[in-house]
Structure formats: structure tokens, C-alpha cells
Amino acid sequence: MQYIKRLFIFTLLLTVAMQLAAQGYKLPKYEKFKLKNGLTVYLMEQKEVPVISVSVILPAGAIYDGEKAGLASLTATALKHGTKNFPKAALDEELDFAGASISTYASKESAGLSSKFAAKDKDKILGLIKEVLLEPVFDAAEFEKEKKRLLVSLEQQKESPRSVIGAYFDKFMYGDHVYGNIIQGKISTVSMLTVDDLKKFYQENYLPGGSAISIVGDFNAAEMKTAITALFSGWKKGTKPQVNLASKPVTPPAGNRVLLINKDDARETTFYIGAPGIPRNNPDYVAIDVVNTLFGGRFTSMLNDELRVNTGLTYGANSRFAPLKNAGTFAISTFTAGKTTEPAIDKALEVLNKLHSNGIDDNALASAKNYVKGQFPPRFETAGQLSGLLTQMFWYNFDESFINNFEKNVDGLTLDKAKAIIAKYFPKDKLQFVLVGKSADIKKIAEKYGPVTEVQIKEEVKKAF
């Protein structure tokens, strides 16, 4: 009994401490400047731990793939296949010896690099970062090995509904818009890619203008400014301005639709119920996050309570907004046994309807506010988290007021405002259903929710649906 009391008191104190941390959290001081070639630089001293984290973001994401799906992703990966002065093996050896890391990636809109290393090794690792970004050689042999690995992975994904449903959902939601481009690519497109394709993509899109680098950790800001200026001032501008291909408006759906992806041996149905969402700079972003936390954003959400706890239809259900610069999506996602497909979908829709008809009460709103505030500071504790935040601030064009006023904006959400948020941003109609399962068992069920387009999981994702 005494143990239970102590545990309760500890949990209570921890909750209070987290809330106090949220109330007092402000973004640490940082410096921002721009080089003559257009590269934006952020510097933030954090001397508590002798490490440095670097984050780089570049306008070189999958939206620029054109007809060569997977090109941006492979280009980002190939940056680490060797540089002018360090073949891949030597580059890997240098990083291993220093206990440092450099990772590269491409997302829907952007490409990026992240790195973490001991402060004492800053000159060496910053030099390697500069080589990876500015002097990659795109080794042909390494590229062929990487391409083979990717093709095997793409083939294997066809056996996993949860691995493919996201790409189908984006294509179903965005159609021919570049936001529908598949980041990893398709077997047919990846098979045709060459090293020359990567080199051309790099030359056209890896440019200092529109890019940013943030450095957070144990260093002297004045010295770091001098070092970064020397390292990256030679990064040449592009010969022509880069066009933002994602600026074209996304056409919203005209009504309910269903995309059924048949997997003949499926015993489960994996499904998304979606609708258009929001861009990242939406002024109601924080309020939407709080309401969605209640609806489907945490383990004790309305969706998870009904579909997992109360009915046992699934092991978990959630909802999320996926914002981009110029658009976004909303989706409810879960999976269920094939025989419970209809009750699971109906229950998800019932919870969504209850959100609109019943709204939320004071206790639920207070709970969500406390949860969101409690989760907030831990997201920005480490040098790596802070360096990533700074490049996100650059990319989505928001400033420190988002961080510094976060608690105020959460606390400012009233029941009346929450009701307006639900009505405006959480869908009621024109829902988009994407189901992966055995068509012979669930097609009649799917037809209940809207006109059905059926495809085979073994096929490639179409250009648009």
C-alpha cells in the first residue's frame, strides 16, 4: 500500500514538473545570418554537453522527381557514396573512428543531412559535411549496389500493407499534383535510373539559395561563424531560379471515394479514412493539435478507446494531420481482421460523427492541454532536436514565437474555439477511403462508403486515381 502511495505521489510530482517546464520553456538564444550565395545559417550555443549537432535542409525533395520516382531519395543516399577526397570506405572509417554520424535523406518536399559528433572533432567532421554536400562523386559501383537494395525492398513492401498504404493514400489524395510523388520510387522508375540522372538532379537542386544549415552545441559562435563562412561560401549558386513545383493548388475531392488494394492472401484489412488537411503555417496549428490529441493523437484518445479498448476491433487506432508547405492531409488509420472490416470502419466513422455532434467537455479539453504541454519541452531538449527545429523554422517560415508562445496558445483554446476547430478542420463528408485487404471478402463492404476503384497490390501505384 505504501508503495502505491509513493508511486502515486511520484507520478503527480512528475506531471507537475513537466507542466512547470512547459510553462517556463523558451527557445534558447540563437544567431541567424545569410551567406552571399544565399545559404541561411543558424548558430545556437549549448555548452552543457561537449557535442555538436548539425541539420541541413535543401529544396531537393521528391516533388522534383518528375517521371523518375525515387530520384530525390537515391540522390540523397548517394551523397555518402564518396567525395572528392574520401571514397566511401574512407569516409565511413573517418566517421567510425571519431564516433560521429552523418545521415542523408529526402522527404516529400526537401532533402536533408543530420550529423552528431564530439565538440573536439568539429573541424574534421564539419569538413566531411562540407565534402558530402558540395563534392560528392556519385560512385557508379556504389550506386548500382544501392539501387539493387532498393529494388529488393520495393518488391518486399508489396507483401506488407502497412508499408504501401501511405504511398497509395498520398496518390489518392493528391492525384497528379507533385505532392502525390512517391518518395522511395517504383520498381519501373528506379530500374531505369542512372548515375547521370543523380548528377543532373544534384546540379539542379542542391543549391545554397533556399537551403539552411543549423549548428547547435558546444562551440564559440564567433569562431563557428568564421568556420562556416569559410567552408560554404564557395557553394555556387544555380544558373536559374528554382521553381516551387508544389505551389499549384491541390484539387479537393468532390465526394466520397474508395480505393481498394487487393491482396489475395490478406487476413486483415488495413485502412485509412482521409480528407484534405492543413499547411504547416496554418494559424490554428496548435489548436488543431490539441483537439486531435483528444480525437486520435494519444493512446487514451477517443478513437483508440472505442476501437481497441471498448470493442477490441483493433490493437490500435489513431488520427493525424500531415502538413506540408502548401497543403496537407488528415487521416484516421488502423487495421482489423478481415471479418471485422465493416464494424471497424463504421466505428471509426461513428467516433468522428460524435466529435462533431457531441464536441468535447471541459475535463477532456483540460486533459488534452496538459498532455500537449507536458510533451512539448522534451521535444526540444537535445542539440539534435534543436538543430532540427531551427531548419524546420526556416523551411516552414515560422519563428521562435511558435515555441515561446506555445503554452499561451494551448491555454487560450476555449470550448467555443475547439468547437469551431472541429467544424472547420475535421471532415464530415467527402471522405477518402483507402483499404488494403482481400477484395473477394470486402469489396461489397467497400461499396457502402463510395464508388470503388480496385487495384492489385502486386501492381505499381498509378499516376493518379
Secondary structure, DSSP 8 states (H G I E B T S, - for coil): -HHHHHHHHHHHHHHHHHHHHHHH------EEEE-TTS-EEEEEE--SSSEEEEEEEES-SGGG-TT-TTHHHHHHHHTTSBBSS-BHHHHHHHHHHHT-EEEEEE-SS-EEEEEEEEGGGHHHHHHHHHHHHH-B---HHHHHHHHHHHHHHHHHHTT-HHHHHHHHHHHHHHTTSGGG--SS--HHHHTT--HHHHHHHHHHH--STT-EEEEEESS-HHHHHHHHHHHHTT----SS----GGGS-----SS-EEEEEE-TT-SEEEEEEEEE---TT-TTHHHHHHHHIIIIISTTSHHHIIIIIIT-S-S-EEEEEEE-SS-EEEEEEEEEEGGGHHHHHHHHHHHHHHHHHH---HHHHHHHHHHHHHHTGGGG-SHHHHHHHHHHHHHHT--THHHHTHHHHHHT--HHHHHHHHHHHS-SSS-EEEEEE-HHHHHHHHTTSS-EEEEETTS---S--
